[in-house]
């Protein structure tokens, strides 16, 4: 069929598409710059969602702890569930910079003044942290480009960077004060160091691999899954030598030191860290309970990974996997090894969350880009080089356009009014002041003196003493679903007492 269409393609389509394809080939650095700028704009679109309300349940873990460190000068986060300490220290340093600039300008009198302003309206610090994570997300695109160029070639690296810049999953978690994007960056840096080990057997590769892996573990524990890839890179690097074993040992020692640098109190307060890690590994969670390895694998593939790269991108990533496996190139095998180890490790856990797949998205984009470029080259070799380039551009557009559409829709929804905020505004207009209101987490924060607040604590409904609330807004800590006995007389009387006007404000995900 292509033989029949070739004259038509040469006369009409080529006149329109070939100059564009040729321009892309001739200006790779400009295209990379456009990709990075576009990726940053997508990550800034809707980045202030919800504020001044805090609707994400995990953002306060990082932001509030960073503010507390700045005010109290206590560097112990006192919680190590992720552990997420590297992000906390980054945010604390960022907030310290904001405080110093603000004090120089006369805005802040002391760190206590900054904390009071944060309690009144947390927008400035939450938004600055989100922007920092958006920049880290763009940096991960740049590192992914460098890796793909080393593994494949420049066109493949450009396509992979473009797909990662457009990935809705990567874009969304670049807008949150969460450790997932920082973990992705550190894993990419660790993988680049593994390539140094594989190709050069250099001491610097072992040291950097250990350092980045240690920092990754201090960010989120699943970063430990890169350890087998480091060992594999060492084993594939050449014949066995005693010096190689010494390098591997040094890598491990540097990894421990890297974890200590990223989270010193993970070691100094080890008992707390151990208790938090065990407590975080709960077997069940509402909407997040796993169903075993195979079912979890299917869920990850059919859900988060499709969202991240689209069905077409996932198919191309599968083709790229086969091509990389058949290439007999050790560096590409290393990429497949990490992707496989990480995916199986995450699927073997008790719970499953879409955010756990963020670190694997750059590798899927590289594989999909490899399949795109390989297809274009083969078509060019079989018929005509210009036809191959146009086919490659069309293939990329088929994946990129739906991803861009999802990004724009996501940003538009996040930049609009959250339904929870609308519910709060309705309540403040229609529910009389002083009414008894039962709230839970994920709801808007109300002025602490507006209502008589009820909350669930230790499975029971209790009245909140507003004198114990340090902030101007009341932020309930638990969910109504943790009630132990809704039929108990003392609970029923509180739920049905006179003056009780509203039970809860529902939680709706801003992306839904």
N, C-alpha and C positions, 0 to 999 in steps of 0.2 A: 504493500500500500504506500509506503514512503517513497518507493520509486516512482509511483504514479503522481504523488503529491509534490515531489521534489521540484519540478519546474515552477509550480504555483508558489511554493515556499520561496524559491529564489527570487521570483518577480515581485511578490507583494509583502509577505510577512517579513522577509529579511530586510526590506527597506525600512521597516518600522522598528524591528527588534534588534537587528544585528548591531546598529550603532550603539545602542544602550548596553548590550552585552560586551562589546569591545571597550566601551568607556569604563565599565566595571573592571575589566582585566587591566586596563592601563592606569587606574587610579585606586589601588587597593587601600592605601593609607587614608585617603579622603573618605572612602566608603567605611572604613573602620571608625573614623572619627564621627561620621554621621550616625553609625550604629550605636556608638557609645552615648552620644548626645540624645538620640532618640530613646535609648533605654533609660537614661536619666529622667527625661521628661515623662515617660510612662510611669516611672516609679514616684514621681512627684505629683502626678495627677490624682487628686483625692487623698493625699497623704494626711490631711488634717481631719479625716473622718471622725465623727463622734465627739471631738473635743468641744467644750471642756470636759465632757463626760468620758469616762474610761470604760469602754465596753469589752475590750479584749481581756479575758481573765488572767492572762499571764504577763501582760505589760507591767503592771504594778510591781511584780516580783523584782524586775530589773531596775525600773526607774525609782521606785520608793527606796530601795536599798541604796542606790547610788546617791540619792539626796541625803539619806541618813548618814552615809559615810562622810559626805562633805561637811555636815553640821557637827557630827559627834567626833570626827577624826578616828573612828573605829573602823579599821580596814577589814574586820571579820564580818562577812555577810550573814553569818549565823544561819544560813540555809544553803544546802548543797544538793537539792533534788535533781538539778540538771547536770552539772552544778551551775553553769552559766556565769561563772565569776569573771571571766575575761570581758564579757559584755558589761557587767556591772562596773568594773574598773574603767573601761573605756568611757562609759556614760558619766562616771564620777569625775574623770579628767575633763570631759567636755563641759560639765556643769561648773567645774572649778574655773575653767576659762571664761565661761559666761559671767560668773560671779566677779572675776577680776576686772573684766571689761566694764560690767555694770557698776562696780565700785569706783572705777576710775571716772566714769561718767556721772557719778553721784546718784545712781539709781538704787543701789543696795548699800545699806549701812553696815550690815554684818551678814554672816551666813544664816543667822537666825531670822533676819529680815527676809532673806531669800526663801527660807522654808515657809514663813508666814504667807508670802505671796504665792508660793506653790500650793499651799493648802487652800487659798482663796480661788485660784485658777491655775491648774497644772498645764495649761496649753503650751506655754513657752518651752518648758523643759521636755515635755512629751514630744512636741513637734521637732525640736532640735535633735533629739535622739533618733526620731524616725528619719530625718534627713541624713544623719550620719549613717544609718543602716542602708539607706538608698544609695549612698556613695559606695559603701562596701559592696552592694549588689552590682554596681557598675564595674567596680574593680574586679569582681569575680568573672565578669564577661571578658575583661581584658586578659586575665590569666588563662581562661579557657581558650581564647584565641591563640595565645602563645603555645599552649600545649598542643592544640589541633594543628597548628602550623608545623610543629616539630614532628608530630606523628604522621601527618598526611602531606598537606601542601597549603599554599596560601589561599586558593579559592575555597577549599574545604573549611579552612579556619574562618574565613569571612562568613560563609554560610552558617557555620556552627555558632559564631558570635551573634549573628542576626537572629537565629532561632532562639537562643538563650535570652537575648534582649527582649524578645516578644513573648516569652513563656509566661502565661498568666499566673501559674503557681509561683514562679520565681519573682514575678513583679509584685504579687500580693504580699509575700512575706518579706519583701524589701521595704515595705511601708510600716512595719511593726517593730517595736522595741523588744524583739525576741532574738534568741541566739542562732536561729536556723541559717540565716544568710551568712553570718560570721563563720559558722561551722563550715558552710559550703566553700567559702573563700579559703579557709585553712586546709580543708581536704584537697582542694585543687593545688594549693602550694605544696602540700605533702606529696601529691602525685607527681608534680613537676620535679621535685627532689628525687623521687624514685627513678625517674628517667635519667637523672644525672648519675645515679648509682648504676643503672643498667648499662649506660653507654660509656661512661668514663671511669667508673669505680673510684671516683674522687672522694677524698675525705669530706669535702664540703657538702657533697650530696648526702652522706650519712648524717652529718651534723644537722643540716637543715631539715632533713626528713624527720629526725628525732625531735627537733625543736617545734616544727609545725604540728607534728602529731601530738606532742605533749600539750601544746596550746589548744589543739582541737579537743582533746579529752577534758581539759579544764573548761571548755565551752559546752560540750555535750558528750556524755559518756559513749554514745555510738561511734565516736571518732576512733575508738580502739579497733574498729574493724579494718583500719588501714594497716595495722601491724602485719597481718599475713602478706599484704602486698609488698611491704618493705622487704620482708624475708624473701619473697618470690623474686623481687628485683635483684637482690643479692645473689640468689642461687642461679639466676639466668645470666648474670653479668660475666661469667667466665669460669675457668677451672678453679677448683677449691684450693684455697691457700690459708695458712694460719693468719696472715695479715688481714684477710677478708673477714675472718671470724672476729678479730679484734675490732675491726671497723663496725661490725654489726653490734658488738658489745657496747662500743662507744655510742652508737645510735640509740641503744636502749637507755643508757645512762643519761644522755642528753634529753631523751623523751621524758624521763622522770623529772629532770631539772626544768624542762619546759612546762610540764604540768604544775610544778611548784611555783614557777614564775607567774603562770596564769591564775593559779589558785593556791596560794601558800597555806591558807587555813584549811584546805582540803587535807593537809598533812598535820598541821599544828592543832587542829580541832577535829581529829580523825573520828572520834566517837560520834560527834554530831553528824559528820559527813556520812558515816556508815548508816546511822539511823535514818537519815533523810533519804539516802539512796534506797534502802530497803523499803521505807514507807512509800516511796514514789513508784516502786515496782508492784503496784496493786494488780490483782488478777482481772478485775472487771471495772468498767467505767461506762456510764450512760453514753450510748452511741459510739463508743470506742472499743468495745470488747471484741477481741479476735476470735477466730474460729479454727485455729490450727494453721500449720505452715502452708499447705496447698491453698486453702480457702483465702488466707491472708495474701498470698502471692497473687491470686486472681483478683482480689479486691484492689490491691495496689495498682495492678496493671490496668484494670477496667475503669478505675476511678481517678486517682491523683495523676497517674502517668499520662492518661488520655487527656486530662485537663492541661497538663504541662506542655505537651507537644502535639496534641491532636491525634486522631486515629491514623491519619496519613503519615504524620511524623513518627508515630510508634511503629508502623509497618516499615517505614524506611530505616528506622533504627534497628529493627530485626534484620533487614537485608544487610545493613552495615555491619551487624554482628557476625553474620555468616562470612562476609567478605574479609573482615579483620581476622577471623579464625582461620580462613583459608590462605591468608597472605603469608603465613609462617614468619611474620615479623614479631620479634619478642616484645617490642614496645607496645604494639597493638594488643598482644595477648595480655599484657599488664593492664591495659585499660579494661578489657573484658573481665579480667580477674577481679579487679576492684568492683566493677558494676555488679558482678554476680555475687561476690561475698557480701557486699553491703545490702543488696536486695534480699538475699536469703536470711541474713542476720536480722534485719528489721521485720521480716515476715514471720520469724520464729518467736517473736515476743508475744506477750499476753494481749497487748493492746495494739491498735492500729489507728494512725492518724495521717491525714494527707500531708502535713508538714514534715513528716519523717522522710518523705521522698524528695525533698528539695535538694539535698546534696547530690543526688544521682542525676538530676536534670541536665547539668552541663555535659555529662558523658553521653547521655542519650542524644543530645543535640549534635555532638561531634559525630556519633555514629550515623545519624540521619543525614548530616551534611556529607559524610563520606559516601553514602549511597547515592545522594543527588549528583555529586561530582563524578562518581564512577559511571553512573548511567549516562550523563552528558558526554563523557569521553568515549564510551562504547558506541553511542549513536554517531558521534563525530567520526570515529574510525570506520564504522560500517557504511555510512552514507556521505556525510559532509560535515566538516568542522563547524560551519555556521549553524547547520541544523542542530548539532549537538549542543551548542551554546544556548540556542533559543529553547531547546527542550529542557535544559538545566534551569534556565530562568523561570520557565513556566512551572516546573516541578517545585521550585522554591516558593513561588507565589501561591501555589495551591495550598501549601502548608502555612505560609506566613500571613496571608490575608485573613483566614479564620482566627488565627492567634491575635492579630492586631484588633480585629473586631471584638474579641472577648476582652482584651485589655481596655479598649475604649468604653465598653459597656460597664466593666468593673469600675473604672475610674469615675464614670458619670454617676453610678449608683452610690459610690463611696463619698463623692463630693456633695451629694444631695442631703436632705434632712433625714436622719435615721428615724425609723418608725418608733423606736423607744423614746427618742427625744420628743416626737410629736405626742406620744402618750403622756409624757411628763407635763408638757404644756397644757394638754387637755385637763389633766388632774389638777393642776394649780389653778385653773380657771373654774372648775366645777366642784372640786372636793373641798369642803370648808376647812379652814385652818384649825388645828387641834384635833382633827379626826385621827382615829387609830388606823394605821396603815401598816400592813405586813409586806415587807420587801425582801428580795433575795439578790444574790449576785447577778451580774450581767444586766442590771436595771439602771435607769438614770439615777444620778445622785441628787437628792433633794436637799434644800437648806435644812440644817439640823433642827432649827426651832420652828419649822412650819407645821409639822404633824407630831403626834405621839407615835413613835415608830415601834413596830414589833419585828422581831427577827427570829430565825431558827438558830438555836445554839445547843450543841450536844444533843440534837434530836428533839428538843423541846422549843415551844414558842415562848419567848420571853420579851419583856418590855425593855427598850433601850434607854439607858441613862445618858442623855445627851451631854452631860458634864464630862463624860469620859471620852468624848469625841474631840480629837485635836484639830480637826479640819472644819471648815465652814459648811461642808457638805457631808451628808451621812452616806457612807459606803458600806452596805451590809456584807458580811464576810461569808455567809453560807447560803445554801439553796433550800427551798421549801421541800424538795424531794427527799431531804434527809430527816424529815419528821419520822419518829419511831412509831408513834401511835396517834393517828388522827382522830380516833374515837374516844380517847381518854377524856373524862369529864372536864378536867382543868384546861385542856387544850380547846375543846369544843366551846367552852364558855368564853374563852378569849376570842375565838374566831367568830363568834356570833354575838358578841357584846354590842350594846347600843353605841352608836357613833362610829362603828367600823365601816369605812366607806369603800376601801379598795384592797383587794387581797394581794395583787402583785402586778407588776408591769412585765409583759412578756418579753422574752429575748428573741430577736430576729437577727440573723446573720446579715451584715450589710451587703454581702455578695449574693444573697438569695433573691 
